[in-house]
Amino acid sequence: MFKILVIGAVQTTKHTINQLLKYDFNIVGVLGHEPANVGRVSGWCDLKALAENKKLPYRGFKKINDQENLDWALVKQPDIIFAVGFSQLMAQPWLDMPKLGCIGFHPTHLPKGRGRAPLAWIVLEQATGSASFFLMGEGADDGPVFVQKTFEIEEKDDATSAELKIEKAIIESLDIWLPKLKAGEWNPIPQEELEASWYGKRAPEDGRISWGNSAHSIDRLIKASSLPHPGAYTYFKDFKIIIWKSTVEKNIPIQGVTGRVLLIDSTKGYLIQCGEGLIWLENVVLPSDIKLQIGDKLGYNVEDEIFQIKSILKNLANE
């Protein structure tokens, strides 16, 4: 029976652990990421509670490559390490530790979409996703693949619904592959390098809305920035406001100034003119004493703001 060590931080890690237990694999230890601020880790999951409930040896970590973590894991003598759902790069000693290898997970249809922030990117691009388990090597997400279960990101999907699709695909992919692994099959298929593409890092500030963009692109950005991410945002007067949901309007024959509120509907929210097309903003988080009205303009007029600042500085200099 293989001895399995699991490393991770999020819901995908939890599903992997539960699937391994479903097929009676011997999990000899769980290393769970315990960040100082769990709010900055999208979809963070308390693996300590899960491990204690399943009576699995557990160790929390801040930095996976600390020697104490390596020493703890070495004692377990794992045959396989599942490293699922955390973004820290693992040092070579981790890759050398298991007898068979380290298995990683990525929610894109590898070799497409290697790299960072895949959940946000596949929603932003409305791309095909996949629960892909692969043999880790020195490169990022470029190892041979054991199993892939694809799913489609639809126009209505945001990061929240896409994450549920990823979780469902993980369970289905492991239902396909784990019985084969348990029977001793170890035959990952190399990725086709000529088809490879990569995603770069995304940060909270990448959720800022530029109202000169099309309604379609703004809608995708709002959906990509939704939970478990920090949300898309814009500015109104001196306030930052968060927008969690949106819908592109395709039928109302109205034209307005980019960024202005054109209509308000108790069900649909606020209708905004974009650089091209119209968008309804739903679930808008405003300060308690602020209300948007028809005619209000979102975002900053940069040249006007610069002029006002320079005027203030000029007056101060003349005092």
C-alpha positions as CSV (number, residue, x, y, z in Angstrom):
1,M,0.0,0.0,0.0
2,F,1.4,3.4,-1.0
3,K,2.2,5.8,1.8
4,I,0.8,9.2,0.9
5,L,1.7,12.7,2.2
6,V,-0.6,15.5,1.3
7,I,0.4,19.2,1.3
8,G,-2.1,22.0,0.7
9,A,-4.2,24.9,1.8
10,V,-7.7,25.1,0.2
11,Q,-10.9,23.2,-0.7
12,T,-9.2,21.3,-3.6
13,T,-6.8,19.8,-1.0
14,K,-9.7,18.8,1.2
15,H,-11.4,17.0,-1.7
16,T,-8.1,15.3,-2.6
17,I,-7.8,14.0,1.0
18,N,-11.4,12.8,1.1
19,Q,-11.0,11.0,-2.3
20,L,-7.8,9.3,-1.1
21,L,-9.6,8.1,2.0
22,K,-12.5,6.9,-0.1
23,Y,-10.2,4.5,-1.9
24,D,-8.4,3.4,1.3
25,F,-5.1,5.0,0.6
26,N,-2.7,5.2,3.5
27,I,-2.3,8.9,4.3
28,V,0.7,9.1,6.6
29,G,0.6,12.9,7.1
30,V,-1.0,16.2,6.1
31,L,0.9,19.5,5.9
32,G,-1.6,22.4,6.0
33,H,-0.7,26.0,5.1
34,E,-1.5,28.3,8.1
35,P,-1.0,31.8,6.8
36,A,-0.9,34.8,9.1
37,N,-3.9,36.3,7.2
38,V,-6.2,33.6,5.9
39,G,-8.2,36.2,4.1
40,R,-5.4,36.7,1.6
41,V,-5.5,33.0,0.6
42,S,-8.4,32.4,-1.8
43,G,-10.6,29.5,-0.7
44,W,-8.4,28.7,2.4
45,C,-9.5,25.6,4.2
46,D,-8.7,24.5,7.8
47,L,-6.9,21.2,7.1
48,K,-6.0,20.8,10.7
49,A,-9.7,20.3,11.6
50,L,-10.1,17.9,8.7
51,A,-7.0,15.9,9.7
52,E,-8.1,15.7,13.3
53,N,-11.5,14.5,12.3
54,K,-10.0,11.8,10.1
55,K,-7.3,11.0,12.7
56,L,-4.5,11.8,10.3
57,P,-1.0,13.1,11.5
58,Y,-0.9,16.9,10.9
59,R,1.6,19.7,10.8
60,G,0.9,23.4,10.0
61,F,3.3,25.5,8.2
62,K,4.0,29.1,7.1
63,K,6.8,28.4,4.7
64,I,6.8,24.9,3.2
65,N,10.6,24.8,2.6
66,D,11.6,25.3,6.3
67,Q,13.8,22.5,7.4
68,E,11.5,21.5,10.2
69,N,8.8,20.7,7.7
70,L,11.2,18.6,5.6
71,D,12.4,16.7,8.7
72,W,8.8,16.0,9.7
73,A,7.9,14.7,6.3
74,L,11.1,12.6,5.9
75,V,10.1,10.5,8.9
76,K,6.9,9.6,7.2
77,Q,8.9,8.0,4.2
78,P,6.2,8.8,1.7
79,D,5.9,6.9,-1.6
80,I,3.9,9.7,-3.1
81,I,3.3,13.4,-2.2
82,F,0.1,15.1,-3.3
83,A,0.9,18.9,-3.4
84,V,-2.6,20.4,-4.1
85,G,-3.8,23.9,-3.7
86,F,-1.0,26.2,-2.5
87,S,1.1,28.6,-4.4
88,Q,4.5,28.3,-2.7
89,L,7.3,26.8,-4.8
90,M,8.6,23.6,-3.4
91,A,12.4,23.1,-3.1
92,Q,14.1,20.2,-4.8
93,P,14.3,18.1,-1.5
94,W,10.5,17.8,-1.7
95,L,10.6,16.5,-5.2
96,D,13.4,14.0,-4.3
97,M,11.7,12.8,-1.2
98,P,8.9,10.4,-2.3
99,K,9.9,7.1,-3.9
100,L,7.5,7.6,-6.9
101,G,7.2,11.3,-7.1
102,C,5.2,14.5,-6.3
103,I,1.8,14.9,-7.8
104,G,0.5,18.4,-8.4
105,F,-2.9,19.8,-9.4
106,H,-3.9,22.6,-11.8
107,P,-7.4,23.6,-12.9
108,T,-6.6,24.3,-16.6
109,H,-6.5,22.0,-19.5
110,L,-2.7,21.6,-19.5
111,P,-0.5,22.4,-21.2
112,K,-2.7,25.5,-21.7
113,G,-2.9,27.9,-18.8
114,R,0.1,27.0,-16.8
115,G,1.2,29.4,-14.0
116,R,-0.5,31.7,-11.6
117,A,-4.1,32.6,-10.6
118,P,-5.8,30.0,-13.0
119,L,-9.2,30.4,-11.4
120,A,-9.4,34.1,-12.2
121,W,-7.9,33.7,-15.6
122,I,-10.2,31.0,-16.9
123,V,-13.3,33.0,-15.7
124,L,-11.9,36.2,-17.3
125,E,-11.2,34.4,-20.6
126,Q,-14.3,32.1,-20.3
127,A,-11.9,29.3,-21.1
128,T,-12.1,25.5,-20.8
129,G,-11.0,24.3,-17.4
130,S,-9.8,20.9,-16.3
131,A,-9.0,19.1,-13.1
132,S,-5.4,18.1,-14.1
133,F,-3.2,15.9,-11.9
134,F,0.4,15.7,-13.1
135,L,3.8,14.6,-12.0
136,M,5.8,17.6,-10.7
137,G,9.2,18.5,-11.9
138,E,11.4,21.6,-11.9
139,G,9.2,23.6,-14.2
140,A,5.8,25.1,-13.4
141,D,2.9,22.8,-14.2
142,D,4.8,21.2,-17.1
143,G,5.1,17.5,-15.9
144,P,3.4,14.5,-17.5
145,V,-0.3,14.2,-16.8
146,F,-2.1,11.3,-15.0
147,V,-5.7,12.4,-15.5
148,Q,-7.8,15.3,-16.8
149,K,-11.5,16.0,-16.4
150,T,-12.6,19.0,-18.4
151,F,-15.4,21.5,-17.8
152,E,-16.6,24.6,-19.6
153,I,-16.8,28.1,-18.2
154,E,-20.1,29.6,-19.4
155,E,-21.1,33.2,-19.8
156,K,-23.0,33.2,-16.5
157,D,-20.1,31.7,-14.5
158,D,-18.1,33.7,-12.0
159,A,-15.2,32.6,-9.8
160,T,-17.6,31.2,-7.2
161,S,-19.5,28.9,-9.6
162,A,-16.3,28.1,-11.5
163,E,-14.7,27.0,-8.2
164,L,-17.6,24.6,-7.6
165,K,-17.1,23.2,-11.1
166,I,-13.4,22.7,-10.3
167,E,-14.3,20.8,-7.1
168,K,-16.8,18.6,-8.9
169,A,-14.2,17.9,-11.6
170,I,-11.5,17.0,-9.0
171,I,-13.9,14.4,-7.5
172,E,-14.7,13.0,-10.9
173,S,-11.1,12.9,-12.1
174,L,-9.9,11.1,-8.9
175,D,-12.8,8.6,-9.2
176,I,-11.3,7.8,-12.7
177,W,-7.7,7.7,-11.7
178,L,-7.3,6.6,-8.1
179,P,-8.5,3.0,-8.7
180,K,-5.9,2.7,-11.4
181,L,-3.2,4.1,-9.1
182,K,-4.2,1.7,-6.4
183,A,-3.8,-1.2,-8.8
184,G,-0.2,0.0,-9.5
185,E,-0.6,1.9,-12.7
186,W,1.9,4.7,-13.1
187,N,1.9,6.0,-16.6
188,P,1.7,9.8,-16.9
189,I,1.5,11.2,-20.4
190,P,3.9,14.0,-21.4
191,Q,2.4,17.4,-22.2
192,E,2.6,18.7,-25.7
193,E,5.1,21.7,-25.4
194,L,4.1,23.2,-28.7
195,E,0.6,23.9,-27.3
196,A,1.7,25.3,-23.9
197,S,0.6,28.8,-22.7
198,W,1.1,30.5,-19.3
199,Y,-0.9,32.8,-17.0
200,G,0.8,35.5,-14.9
201,K,0.2,36.6,-11.4
202,R,-2.9,38.6,-10.5
203,A,-3.3,40.9,-7.5
204,P,-6.3,42.6,-5.8
205,E,-5.5,45.9,-7.7
206,D,-6.1,44.0,-11.0
207,G,-9.8,44.1,-10.1
208,R,-10.1,47.8,-10.8
209,I,-12.7,48.6,-13.5
210,S,-11.8,50.8,-16.4
211,W,-15.2,52.1,-17.7
212,G,-13.8,52.8,-21.1
213,N,-13.6,49.1,-21.7
214,S,-16.4,47.1,-23.3
215,A,-19.4,45.9,-21.2
216,H,-18.3,42.3,-22.0
217,S,-14.8,42.7,-20.7
218,I,-16.0,44.5,-17.6
219,D,-18.5,41.8,-16.9
220,R,-15.8,39.1,-17.2
221,L,-13.5,41.1,-14.8
222,I,-16.3,41.4,-12.2
223,K,-17.0,37.7,-12.5
224,A,-13.3,36.8,-12.3
225,S,-12.8,38.9,-9.3
226,S,-15.8,37.6,-7.3
227,L,-15.5,35.3,-4.2
228,P,-13.1,33.7,-3.2
229,H,-11.3,36.7,-4.7
230,P,-11.4,40.3,-3.2
231,G,-14.0,41.6,-5.7
232,A,-13.9,44.1,-8.6
233,Y,-14.0,47.8,-7.7
234,T,-14.3,51.3,-8.8
235,Y,-14.4,54.8,-7.2
236,F,-17.3,57.1,-6.5
237,K,-16.3,60.6,-5.2
238,D,-13.8,59.7,-2.5
239,F,-15.0,56.2,-1.8
240,K,-13.9,52.8,-3.1
241,I,-16.9,50.6,-3.9
242,I,-16.9,46.8,-4.5
243,I,-19.0,45.1,-7.1
244,W,-19.7,41.4,-6.8
245,K,-22.1,40.7,-9.6
246,S,-23.0,42.0,-13.1
247,T,-24.9,41.3,-16.2
248,V,-24.5,42.7,-19.7
249,E,-27.6,44.5,-21.0
250,K,-28.3,43.7,-24.7
251,N,-31.7,45.1,-25.3
252,I,-32.3,48.6,-23.9
253,P,-31.8,51.3,-26.5
254,I,-30.2,53.9,-24.4
255,Q,-26.9,55.8,-24.8
256,G,-25.0,57.7,-22.2
257,V,-21.6,59.1,-21.0
258,T,-19.1,56.4,-20.2
259,G,-19.2,55.5,-16.5
260,R,-22.5,57.2,-15.7
261,V,-25.5,55.6,-14.0
262,L,-28.3,55.6,-16.6
263,L,-31.0,53.6,-14.8
264,I,-31.7,52.1,-11.4
265,D,-33.8,49.0,-11.0
266,S,-34.7,47.4,-7.7
267,T,-33.9,43.9,-9.1
268,K,-31.2,44.4,-11.7
269,G,-29.2,47.1,-9.9
270,Y,-27.5,50.0,-11.6
271,L,-27.2,50.3,-15.4
272,I,-23.9,51.8,-16.4
273,Q,-22.6,53.0,-19.8
274,C,-19.4,51.4,-20.8
275,G,-16.9,52.3,-23.5
276,E,-18.9,49.8,-25.6
277,G,-22.3,48.5,-24.4
278,L,-24.2,48.6,-21.1
279,I,-23.8,46.7,-17.9
280,W,-26.0,46.1,-14.8
281,L,-24.1,46.2,-11.5
282,E,-25.6,44.0,-8.8
283,N,-24.6,43.6,-5.2
284,V,-22.7,46.9,-5.0
285,V,-21.1,47.6,-1.6
286,L,-21.4,51.3,-0.8
287,P,-20.8,53.2,2.5
288,S,-23.9,53.3,4.6
289,D,-24.4,57.1,4.0
290,I,-23.9,57.0,0.3
291,K,-26.4,56.3,-2.4
292,L,-25.9,56.2,-6.2
293,Q,-28.4,58.2,-8.3
294,I,-29.1,58.4,-12.0
295,G,-26.5,60.7,-13.5
296,D,-23.7,59.9,-11.0
297,K,-20.4,59.0,-12.6
298,L,-18.1,56.2,-11.5
299,G,-14.4,56.3,-11.5
300,Y,-12.0,59.2,-11.6
301,N,-11.6,61.8,-14.3
302,V,-7.8,61.7,-14.2
303,E,-7.0,65.0,-16.0
304,D,-9.6,66.9,-13.9
305,E,-8.2,65.3,-10.7
306,I,-4.6,66.3,-11.6
307,F,-5.8,69.9,-12.4
308,Q,-7.5,70.2,-9.1
309,I,-4.4,68.8,-7.2
310,K,-2.1,71.2,-9.1
311,S,-4.4,74.1,-8.3
312,I,-4.4,73.3,-4.6
313,L,-0.6,72.9,-4.6
314,K,-0.2,76.2,-6.5
315,N,-2.5,78.0,-4.0
316,L,-0.5,76.6,-1.1
317,A,2.8,77.7,-2.7
318,N,1.4,81.2,-3.0
319,E,0.3,81.5,0.6
